[in-house]
Amino acid sequence: MSPAFTTTWVPATIDDPEPVFAEGIACRWQADPTVGTDNVLTYAWAPADRADWDALAAEHVGAEDSPWFIESGERGEYLTQKVDYWVQDDEGYGSTYLFTGDAVIYAMTKDETNDVVGPPTSAD
């Protein structure tokens, strides 16, 4: 997570993440992990290459009536959706994947992808 990310919620790893995150980490944050709830924050990061990204995008954008679309941004390519749902950022974006060129990030909104960073590298 970004050093700027703060919450009083507790993280818990996801035991069976989406296949694209099998080599990375996926976690949910919630106020009390002992209570069953859908009031959670979900974030994920994994190393990925263009083939991984293309497969993920095809899976989401492929359906004729899919709400998913791809757009470019400052950090990379976003696979996102704008739907009328209870979880969306100020711009109306909901669930979003971000391809940075060497990793895939997931957050519950496009804006929240800024909270997810990969592990430090020797260049950091």
Residue, then its C-alpha position, 0 to 999 in steps of 0.5 A: m500500500s502507498p505510505a499515504f494510505t491510512t485506515t483503522w481497518v484490519p487487512a486479511t489476505i484472500d486465500d483464493p485470489e483471481p488467477v492474475f494475482a496468484e503470484g502477487i497479493a490480494c487482501r481485504w480490509q475490514a473493520d472486524p474480520t471476525v464479522g461476516t460483511d460485504n463492507v470491505l476494501t479490496y486491493a491486489w497487486a501482482p507482477a504481470d506482462r502484456a499477455d497477462w493484461d491482454a487476457l484479463a482485458a479480453e475476459h472483461v471487455g469481451a461480452e457485448d453488453s460489458p460495462w468494462f472499458i480500457e482507457s489510458g492514464e498517467r500510471g498506465e492502462y485502466l480496465t474499469q467501469k462506470v456503473d451506478y453502484w454503491v462503490q464508486d469514486d468522485e468521477g463515477y468509476g467503480s472496480t478498476y484494474l491498472f496495468t503499469g507495464d510490469a504489474v496489475i493492480y486492482a482496487m474497488t475504484k479507479d481513484e483507489t488504485n493510487d493507494v496500491v503500490g508494488p514491493p520496493t525495488s532496488a531502484d526505489 
